Amino acid sequence: MSIGKANFMLNIHSLYFKYPNQRAYVLQRIRFAIAKQELFAFVGASGSGKTTLLKLLSGQLQLTKGRIDFQQQPLKGPNEMLIPGHPEIALVAQDYALLPNHTVYENIEYHLREHTKSYINKRIKELLQYFDLQNYRSKKPYELSGGQQQKLALAKAISNEPKLLLLDEPFSHLDNIQKTAFKEELRRMKKNLDMAIILVTHTMEDALSLADQVFVLNKGKIIQQDDPEQLYQFPENAYVAALTGNYNLIPSQFFNKIMEVPPNTTQVGIRTSDIVIERKGPFKGTVRAVYFEGIYRIVDITVAPNLNLQSIVLKKQFKVGEKIRFSILKDAARFF
């Protein structure tokens, strides 16, 4: 479904940013637009510009070139505002920025201090119920679990009903159980609350499972933008393929030994799931190692000198040194 320009919550026009007295841009040529009830995820390694981007989108940093429009109005940076930021844009920092010596109730109350007492009480009651924190209203942050601390940070962030919620590495302090619960929380918020959500993460798996659009950042540039399934199936280069995980990336000169490679190809990418170990497969190999990963095993196969491939198997077990045959699914190879 196409979205008219006037319906975008946030519109980024060719954004560039560098810190004062530095020659190199931290971010360059950043363009995208997001509407309400959409969730976008930016993925990249440390130093790719993810947190800097969130600070620009929240009005905490002054962009160098370009324009940020929020609700069809230019977003002002700290050079134009006495107090940096925008009242309808909320940023949840990686460390949550909770008030350590104040209770759960007081942490939320601080963000609502401009309102009447009756409204504050009503709004906090709603938020405690929404995030299932009713029984912790008198607890201090250090008395909460990591998941509960994150819920409190979210309650603070949305207390004034922002139109845009920004999340900096929201999964970094969570174990797998907490992460699963938090993903469900984000899906619920996306569905029920009238706002847009942008998060940044270094973990592609988290982005793919949540986002409407995934953006890959590398050295300050968006190198691929797509819906999760399209990006996973069709990475545009070896860097994106490596981020999506479970990919064999093989130098083309070695891969030529088993399959013809188009001219000007430097690397060939094949997902581990697209290499199928089967009795009548056209290719031969020897099991070099087997790695247990829980619900599946990764079988490392030596195909030729300097050429090893990995395949995922669910149940069948293999021994190191075992001779096997395998096939590569049709159209599975990506050429970079």
N, C-alpha and C positions, 0 to 999 in steps of 0.2 A: 504494500500500500504506500503510495507516495504521500509525502507530508509537505504542505505548503510552507513557504519560507516564514510566514507570520506565525506558524504554529511551533517553531523551534524554540525551546527554552533557552538554549545556549548556541551561539554560532561563532565559530573561530575562523578568522580570516587571515591566512598566511602569517601565523605567529612566529616571531623570532625573539630569542632572548639570550643575552650574555650578561655576566656580572660586570660591574664597573671595573675598569683597569684590566680587563681580560680581552684578548683578541678573538678567541674562539667562541662560537655560539654554543650554548648548552642545548638549545632547542632551535630548530629551523624548519620553515615551511610546514608548520602544523596547521592542518585544516580539517574541521569536522563540524557537524551540527547534531544536537541531541534534542529530542522532544520529551515532554513529560511522560512518565511511566515507562521510560526506556532505561536500560542499564548497559553502560559501556565499560569495557575493561581494557586497560593499557598494560601490556606485558613487556618486560625487558629486564636485563641484568642490572646490577648495581652500577650507578653512574650513567645510566641511559637517559636520565632527565625526568623520570616519573614524578618524584616528589616536587621538583621545580615546577612541573606543569600544574600540579594541584595548587601550589601557592599562587601561581599566576591566575588560575581560574577562580580562586577565592578572593582575589584582589589584594593579596599580601605582598606581591612583587610587582614592579613596574615593567611591563613588556618593553622590549627594545624597538621592535617594528611590528606592524600588523594591527589587528583590532579584535577585541572580544566584545561581542554583543550579548547581553543578558536581558531577556524579555524585550527584545528590539531596541534596547538602549545600550550605548557604550559603557562597558564596565570600567569604573575608575580605579586606578592604582593608588599606592600609598603617596605618590607625589601630589595627588589631587584630593586626598582625604585626610582629615585630622586624625581619625582613627581608621586604619586600614581594614578593608573587608566590606562585605555587603550583608545587610540584615537577612536577606532571603537565600544566602548561600552558607552552608555549614560544612566545615572541614573537621573530620575526626582524624587526629594525628595518630601516628603509629604507637605512641606511648600513652594514648587516650587522654592525656592532660587532665586527669581527675584531681580534685582538691583533696589531698591525702588526709587532712585533719578534720574533714567535714563528712557528715553522714550522706547516705544516698539521697535522702530528701533534700538536704542542704545543697548538694552538688547541682541538682536540677533547679532548685529554687534560685540559685545565683543567676542562672540564665534567664529567669523570668522576673527579675527584680523590678523591671519597669512596669509591671502589671499590678492590678489590685490584688489584695490578699485573697479575696474570694476566688478570683480567677486562678491565682497561683495554686491554691489548694485543689481546685477542681482539675486543673491541667496535670498536676503531679499525680493525682489519683488515677487519671486516665493512663498516664505513661507507665506508672508502676504496674497497673493491670495489664497493659499491652505487652510489656516485656517480662511479665511474671516476676516482678521484684517486690510485691506487696509485703512479703515477710522479711524484707531486708532494708526497709526504709530507715531504720536507725543504725544500720551497720556502716562502718567506714570502709573505704576501698580495699584496704589491706586485709579485711575480713571476708572478702568476696573471692570466688574462684575467678580464673581468667575469663571464662565465658560470661560470668556475671558482671565483671568489670567492663567488658565490651558492651554488654547490654546497657549499662549505666551510661557509657560514653555515647551510645546511640540515642538514649533517652534525652540526654542533655542537648545533643545536636539537633534533634527534631522538635524540641520543646516549643520553639517559636514557629513551627510549621514552615520550614524553608521550602523553596521550590527546587533547590539543587543540593544534593548531598554528595560530598566528596570523601572518599575513604582511602587512607594511605596504608598500604600493606595490611589489610584487615585480618589476614589469616596467619600472620607471622608469629603470634604468641599463643596460638590455639593448638591443642592436640587434635587427633582425628575425630574424636567424638564431639568435641566442641566445634570443630570446623563444620561438620555435617549439620549440627544444630544451627549454626550461624548462617549457613547457606540457605536453610529453610526460612530463617528470619528475614533474610534479604529478599527472597522470593515473595514472602508475605507482604513486606513493606512495599515492594515494587507494584504489587497488585492492588493494595489497599490505599496507599498514600499517593496524593496527587503531586508527585515530584519526579525529577530525573535523578539517576544515581550514576556516578563515575567512580570507579575504583582503580587503583594501580596495584600490581602484584608482580613478583618475579616467577610465579608458578603458573605455567600455561594451563595445567589441569583445572585449577580453580576458575580461571577465566572462561574456559570452554564450557564448564558446567553451569554457568550463571548468565553470561552476557548475551545481549542481543547483537552486539558488534564487538569484535576483538581487534585491537590495534597493537601491532608489534613495534616497539621503539628500539632503535639501535643507534647509538652515538647521536642522540638528539633528533633523529628523523623517524617518521612513520614509514616503515619499509613494507608493511602490508596491513590492509584493513579489510575485514570480511566478516560474514556471519560465522559462528564457531565451526559448523560442519564443513563449510567450504574451505575455511582456512586450514582445518585439520587434513582434509583430503587433498588439497592442492596448494601446498606451501610454495611460495614464489622463489625462494632461494634456500640455500643450505642452512643458513642461520635460523630461519623460521622452522624448517624441518627439524632441526636439532632441538629447538624449544618445545615442539609438540611431543617429543619423547618417542622411545621405541622405534628409532629410525636407524637403518644401516646407511652410513654415508661412506661411499667408497670412491677413491680416486679413479677416474675414468680409465687410465692405462691398465689398471688391474682388472676392472670389470670387463674390459674387452675380451678377457680370456673366456668368459662364459656367454656374453651377449654383445651384439653389435651396438655401438654407441654413436649417436649423432655427432657430426663435426662440431668443434668448439665447446664440447662438454668437458668440464673440469671435474665434476663430481656427479655420482649417481646415487639417488636416494631410494630406498625400498623399506617399507615398514616391516617390522618383524612379523606382524600378523599376515603379511602377504607372501611369506616364504613358508611353504607347506612341505613338511617332511612326509613322504609317502613312498611306498615300495616301488612304484613304477615311474617315479619322477625322472626327468631327463638329465638332471645334474647330480654329480657325485660329491661326497664330502666325508670328512671324519669328525666325529664329535670331539671337540677340544676341551669343553667345559660345560657344566650344567649348573644353572643358578636357580635356586628355589625362591619364588617371589610371592608365596601364599597361594592364591587361586590358580596360578600358572607357573610354568618353568620357562626360563630362557635357555635355549640350547645354542651354544657357540660352535659354529661349524667351520673347519678349515677346508676351503675349496681348492686353493692353490697356494704356492708360496706368496706370502704378503697379502693374501686375500682371505678374510674371515667374514662370515655372515652370521647373524643371529636370528633365530626363529622362536616364536612363542608356541608352546604346547600346553594343553590343559591337563591331560591325564597321563598320557603315555610317558614312560620313563626311559631314559637313554643312559648309556654308560660311556665314560670317557674312553676314547679309542675306537668306539663302535663305528663301523662303516654304514653310511646311510645314503639315501637318494632323496632329492627334493625337487619341487617345482616352484616357479615364481608366477603368481597370478597374472593373468593378462592385463596389460596396461598399468601394472603396479609401479614400474620404474619411473622416477622423476629425474629429469636431466637438468643439471645446474651448471 
